Amino acid sequence: MAALRHFLRSTQKPLWPHISHTWRPVCSSPAVQQVEVGKLDGAFHVTMIPGDGVGPELMHSVKEVFKAADVPVEFEEHHLSEVQNMASKEKLEQVLGSMQANKVAIKGKIHTPMEYKGELASYEMRLRRKLDLFANVVHVKSLPGYKTRHNNLDLVIIREQTEGEYSSLEHESVSGVIACLKIITREKSNRIAKFAFDYATKKGRAKVTAVHKANIMKLGDGLFLQCCKEVAELYPKIQFDTMIIDNCCMQLVQNPYQFDVLVMPNLYGNIIDNLAAGLVGGAGVVPGESYSSEYAVFETGARHPFAQAVGRNIANPTAMLLSATNMLRHLNLEYHSNLISDAVKKVIKQGKVRTTDMGGYATSLDYTQAVISNLN
């Protein structure tokens, strides 16, 4: 409760004026421009966090492909895990120090245990909050040569990921009664809405859809929706509409082509990321990234540790490799980014080397080697 009282006191300050000072204009927001990154000895230094499950195996694929493509990136590898006894305050500070120095990171899923052990905030959430990684971007796009129920999809999900239901504010008011607080602020709702419209403007997108449940959560989601509407008025060239979250789930399955850019609060984004990934092939093929005004973190779009596949050499490296190419583009290494992404797409289009989740029989190492063989 002390944490809650501190939060409530901190939100009494005017929020909108604060944004005008901390949120940079369109030409320099994270949605449209790379942040300054660390470069030493002619190579970019990037923090690598393998994470749990098949994360280390996927990172091995990234390192092998980068080596074959002669990518000028040096990885600083840090292990952080709540399920492998590799998590502590000191370890977290080491990881944060590396990420703050390098400005860019590539990360696997840090699995969060179900059991409550005295701490409500996961290490994944602590990283996001410490670095203010407020915007999660997942580009859901069909892969040429790989047919799914819906083909030629191309939509973007933008999720606010520092508040909402994941605020880690829970308490047992009386025995058997748990109160879990959902926090929505004007400051962060305005910020993510502006990020979404900046992204749409930069990427030549035509429409932004705000996803909400304001019909039931009239104050919380009502504030989020109001902020999106106010920001939309500043972008008259971008079409804007709204959709209730449950209808959005149905519409994504029935007719996903109606969507372009979707912006939403934390929990809805977590669910929609995974639903949309399933439309184009699943967690193994969709890349993702998270931004603050200073830092960028690249990871898979649907965060799944795939623990049952550990050590079996069957995980699909596609999503992590595509995330890595997005990272290279962020570092202005366009040649290397295109080289690797083209190789990945060639392997998928040829259809000869596919992992089991894509209907094939190839191992992770087979797939990685096929990508390397197509680097030309």
N, C-alpha and C positions, 0 to 999 in steps of 0.2 A: 504493500500500500504506500510505503514511503516513495517508491519509484513512481507510482501513479501521481501522488501529490506533487512531486517535482515536475513531472511532465505537464500537469495541468497548469502549474504556475508559469512554466516556460512558454505556454501557448497563449498567455494573456497579452503578449506584445502584438502590435500590428504586424501582419504577415505580408500583405501585398507590397508595401514600400520596401521591405527587405529584399524582395525578389529583384527589384530593379537594380540593386547594387551587386547582388551575388550571381544573378543569371546573366550570362553574356548575350549580346545581340545575335541575330540570326547568322551573321557572317562568322561567328566564332563559337557557336554552341557545339557541344559534343556531337549533336545530330548531324552536323555538316562539315566539321573540320577536325583533323587529327590534333591531339594534344602533344605537347612537347615530351619527348621520350629520351631515355638515357642511351648514349652511344659512346662506346669506348673502343679504342684500338681498331677503328673501322668497322666494328660490329655493333649491332643493337643488343643491349642486354635486356632479357625478358625473364620475368619470374615464372617458373613452372611449378605448379602444384598438382601432382598426379592424382591425389584424392583416393577414394576407396573403390572397391569392386574392380572392374576392368580398366579403371583409369590409368594405372601404370602401364598396362599393355597398349592402350591407345596412344599414350605419350611415347612409347617406344616406336610406334609406327611413325609418329610425327618426326621424331629425331632421325629415324632412318631416311625418311623422304627428304628432310631438310639437308641432311648430309649429302645425299645423292644429287640434290639440286644446287648444292653449293650456296646455300642461303646464308647471308651474313648476319646470323643471329647466334648469340651465346645465351644458353639457358642457365639460370640460377635455380637449382632444384631444391624445393622445400617440401617436406612431408608433414601433412596436418590431417589427423584422423581421430574421430571420437570413438571409433570401434576397434582401433588397433593400438591403443595406449600411446598415441602420438599426438596428444592434445594437452596443452597446458597454457597458462597465461604467458609464460616465457616463450613458448613455441609460437604462439599467436603473434607476439610482438616481433619475433624474428621474421615471420612471414610478412607482416605489415610493413616492417622496415624495408624489406626487399621490394615490395610492391610500390611503396612510396618513393623509393629511389629510382626504380626503373620505369614507373608510370604505366607499364603494360604487363599483363600476365596472361598465361594460358592455364586453364584449370580443369581438373576432373571433378566429379561429384564428391563432395564431402558428406558422407552419409550421416544422418541424424538418428540416433537410437530412439526407439519408442518410449523407453522407460524414463521416468522422471527421477533424476539424481541430484536434485537441489538447484539446478540451473535451468531456467526456461529458455533462454536465448541460445540457439545452436551456434557453433563456430562459423557456419556458413552465414548466418544472419549477422554475427559480430563483424565479420569481414565487410559485409555490405554497408553496415552502419558506420564503421570506422572510416571507410573510404568514401562514404556517401554515394555508393553505386545505385543511384535511384532509378535508372532507366535500363530495363532489360528489353532487348530487341531480338526477336526470332523471325527470320525470313523463311517462310514456308513456301517452297518452290518445287514443282515436279522436276524429276531428273529425266532428261532425254533418254529414251530407251528402256526405262523401267515403268511399266504400266501398272496403274492402280485403278480403283473404281472411278476416281476423278483425276483426269489428266490435264496438263497445261495450267495447273494452279500457280498463282503467284500473289501471295498476300503477306502482310507484315503485322506481327503482334507486338505492341509496345506496352509494357507492364511497369507500373510503379511498384518498386520492390523494397521500400524501406519502412512502410507503415502498414495500415490496414489491419487485417486479422493476424498478421505476423508481427505484431508489436511486442510480443512476449509479456503482456500484461494480463496475468491470470491470478485468481486467488479463490480460496474456498471461504465464502462468507459465513456459511454454517455447514455443519456436517452433511455431506451429500449434495451440496449445491456449489457449483463452480461458476464463477463469472469470468468470462473471457472478453476483453475489451477490444473493439475494432476502432482504430484511430484514423480519422480522415482530417487532414488540415487543408486550409485554403492555400497555404504556401506550396505544399508538395503537389497538390492537385493542379494548381496553375502551372507549376514547373513541368510536370509530365505532359500536360496538354500542349504546352508550348514546344516541348521536345518533339511530340508527335507531329505537329504542324510544320515545324522546321524540317523534320525528316521528310515529310511528304513533299515539301517545296523543293528541297535539294534533290530528291530522287525522282522528281517528275511524276509523283503520284497524284491521283485525281480526287480521292475521297478519304476522309477520316471518319470512323465510326466510334463513338463513345459507348462502351459497354458498362451496364450498371444494373442496380436493383433498387432504384429510387422509389418505385411504387410501394415497396415494403419498408426499406430503410430510408425513410424520408429525409432525415437530417444528415446522416453520414454520406450515403450515396447521392442524396440530394445536393449536398455541397459539391461533391466531385462533378456531378452532371452540370451544375450551374457554372463551375469554373471552366469546364470544357466549352460550354456555350459562349461564355464571355471571350475566351481566347479565340474561338472560331471566327468571331466577328472581325478579328484583326487580320484574317487570311481570306478575303472574299473570293480569291481564285480557287480555293480548295472547297469542294463540296463537303458538307458536314451532315451527319445524321446520328441518331442514337438507337440503341437496341437493348432490351432487357436481357440479362445474362442467360436465363433459361431458354428463351427464344433464340438467342445467338448460337447456343449449342446445337439446337435442332437445325437452324439455317445452315450452319457450317457443314453438317452431314448431308442435308438435302440439296443445297445450292450454294456452295462455297464461292462461286464465281462472282457473287454480288459484292464481295468484300475486297478492300484494297489495303488500307491501314486501319488497324483496330487499336484503341487505347483504353486501358482499364486499370482498376485497382489491383492490389497484390494477389489475393486469393483467386480471383477470376482469371487473372493472367496465368497463374500456375496451372490451372485446369485447362484453359484454352490452348496453351502451349502444347500440352500433351495430346489433346484431342486433335488439333490441327496437324501435328506431326504424324499422327496415325493416318491422315488422309493421303500422305505422299510416301509412306514407307516405314514410318515408325521412328523410334528414338535414335536409331543408328544412322540416320541420313540427314538430320536437320541441325544446322549450326545455330549458335546463339552468341550474344555478346552483351555486356553490361557496361554502362558508362556513368561517370560522374563528370564534373567540370574539369577534373585533373587526370583521372585514371580510366583505363579501359581494360576489361577482363574478357577473355574469349573462352568459350566453353560450348558444350553441346546444348542444343535448343531445348530438348526434353531431358531433364536431368534425372538420369536413372543409373544407379551403380552397377546393375546387372550382375549381382553378387554370385548367382548360380553359375555364371560362365567363367569365373576366375580360374586361371590356369588351364583352361580347356582350349585356348587358341581359336575361339570361334567368334569373338566380338567383332563387330563391324566398325572399321576405322573411319568410315566416310564422314560422319558428322564432325569428328574431331579434326580431320584433315581439312575439311571445308572451313571450320572455325579458324584453323591455323592460317589458311589463305586469306581470310578476312583480316586477321591480325597483320599479315604482311602488307595488305593494302592500306591498313591504318598507319603502318610505318613508312608508307610511300614506296614500298618495294613492289611496284606493280608488275615488273617482269617476272619475279619469282612467284608472286601470287597467281598470275595467269598461267605460268608454267605448270604449277602443281594442280590448280583447279581444272585446267584442261585435261591433264593426265587422269585425274579422278573421274571426270565425266566420260572420257574415252573408255575407261575400263568398264564403267556401268553400261554405256551404250553398246559396247561389244557383246556384253552379256555372257562372256565365257568364264569370268572369274567373279563369283558372287558368294558372299557369306550366307549362312543358313537362314538368317532373318529375311533375306531377299530371294529366297527360293533356290539357293545354290548349295555347293558343297565345299567351297574354298575355306581355308583357314585364314585367320587374321594375317599371318605371315605371307600366305599366298597372295592375298589381296594387296598387301603392302608392296610386295615384289612386283606385282603387275603394274601398280602405279609408277614405281620406279622405272620399269621397262618402257613406260609410255611418256617419260620425260624427254621431250624433244622440241 
